[in-house]
Amino acid sequence: MCLGVPGKIISINDTRGMALIGGIQREVFLQLVPEVKLGEYVLVHAGCALAIIDEGEAESTLCLLKELCEK
């Protein structure tokens, strides 16, 4: 089973960017979503941004993941 997590794009440098995921900065490849802009959320899997996602969806998913970690 694979898990994609939401990340907020905080910097872009050509085909790479930095995403903030649960308070941690991770480098992500942006080749699959070249239209992404700073401040948008993307679904990240294996270091690749797969799709741009809605901020509300991202926030609720991060909240659910946090709840799972606390149990």
C-alpha positions, -999 to +999 in steps of 0.1 A: +000+000+000+012+035-008+006+067+011+006+102-003+007+131+021-001+168+016+027+193+015+027+231+011+051+244-015+074+269+001+100+273-026+105+264-062+137+260-081+131+248-117+118+213-115+124+209-077+108+226-047+106+225-010+074+213+006+064+217+043+049+185+055+038+183+091+064+209+101+092+192+082+108+206+050+113+180+023+127+184-012+101+173-039+103+169-076+077+190-095+079+175-130+044+161-128+029+195-117+049+222-134+020+247-129+023+246-091+027+280-074+042+290-040+017+284-012-003+257-030-006+222-016+004+191-035+000+154-028+036+140-022+046+104-027+081+090-028+095+126-031+074+135-061+045+160-062+017+140-079-011+166-080-022+200-067-048+196-040-073+219-022-060+236+009-091+224+029-085+188+018-048+191+027-056+205+062-082+178+070-058+150+058-030+163+079-053+166+109-063+129+105-027+118+102-018+137+134-047+120+152-035+085+140+000+092+153-013+102+187-032+069+193 
